[in-house]
């Protein structure tokens, strides 16, 4: 059994995603539980008001964003759509995707990834 308390997980900026997106990874890569081998990443993303999780691509993994709080615009490839609390968005591998908090409140996203090796092109 693996239990982690979200308030105790340090928030940090992750490279190409931009400084207005703070990530809380539920495990560090080297400490990833063996039983979760299908998952490549699992995190909570806090996006500041008017901030962005910049458009980026994962060559080998698929992801799902679940909007836990707030809303904004999600982009997948050339498509853009407004999203809100309770929406889930599938992000195919190899296609650029990003989230833009178009509100004056914090947005919180649960992100799950699976597939191949977690990497950037």
Buried (B, 14 or more C-beta within 10 A) or exposed (E): EEEEEEEEBEEEEBEEBBEBBBBBBBBEEEEBEEEEEEBBBBBBBBBBBEBBBBBBBBEBBBBBBBBBBBBBBBBBEEEEEEBEEEBEBEBEBEBBBBBBBBBEEBBBBBBBBBBEEBEEE
